Amino acid sequence: MIKALFEETISEEFQDYFIIATDASKSQIYASIAGTSNLRSFSFRIHPINSIFIAEALAICQAIDDLSVPDSNLLILTDSFSVLQALKNLTIKSPKVILRLAHKILMRAKLNKKIALVWTPGHSSITWNERADYLAKNVTESDLYIEWIAVEDICSYYSKFSIQKPIENFRNIKYLEVLGELPSILSTAPWLKNRREDIIITRILTRMIITPALLNIFGLHNNPFCAVCNQENTIEHILLTCKKYLPHRRIFCLKLNLSLLIFSSYKVFLFTICSSKRHLQVFLQMLKLFDIY
């Protein structure tokens, strides 16, 4: 039904238009773009760093360059609704490939040639879309490679890489056995009010918050043991098990509707307090009641 309605609309509304269909595909090995018309087609490989959004937009740009008929109005069919939305909401801060596409559309308009971009429902057996989809998904090593990498995707890639690499390095060091898996400090940063809170949370995650037990290691405190429990006065003991702070732990759980089971291990406790902005802020307020420095 979708196919019939689509084809009827195209035949009625765009009788005098030359039809081009575009598509893009992305896998672990390749990213690719493709375009097809009744006269010719293309399919090219692009760098896999490129997002599918960038690839879809680039496919339209390439189709205008390679498949246009000079004296005809163009109807370009794409299944990328996000690209069409980006064109509709064009600003100076739009992705470079969208600005490039908008420029190509403007150049066509200056030649008094109409160009229409129409969204095509994907996976609806629409012939034009199926042809472009087949071309995009069947690129091989022998297909022409276009040297195009979007600035936005380069920044995104290296941003992820810069986060992932320290995580990988941390997992390969001896301290992982001591510290265990930690919540991401970067994920909590937007919830913290100032640099001081950032430092406090970082020290708690890495067990470097100043406690009597830690001071004793450096010869700065005579007694590493808790006066109430006679246990080593570490951050784990203070936050999880010390009898002196049991009322504070209960209040904390009541405020957030949590079970005391969150204090069963330091790892469970850390991931709980770092799970939301409210949890983290309530914890920071409660921290003032504990004997840590």
Salt bridges, closest charged atoms under 4 A:
ASP65 OD1 - LYS104 NZ 2.91
ASP133 OD1 - LYS137 NZ 3.52
GLU141 OE2 - ARG45 NH1 3.80
GLU181 OE1 - ARG171 NH2 3.47
ASP198 OD2 - ARG195 NH1 3.02
GLU236 OE2 - ARG207 NE 2.51
ASP291 OD2 - LYS244 NZ 2.63
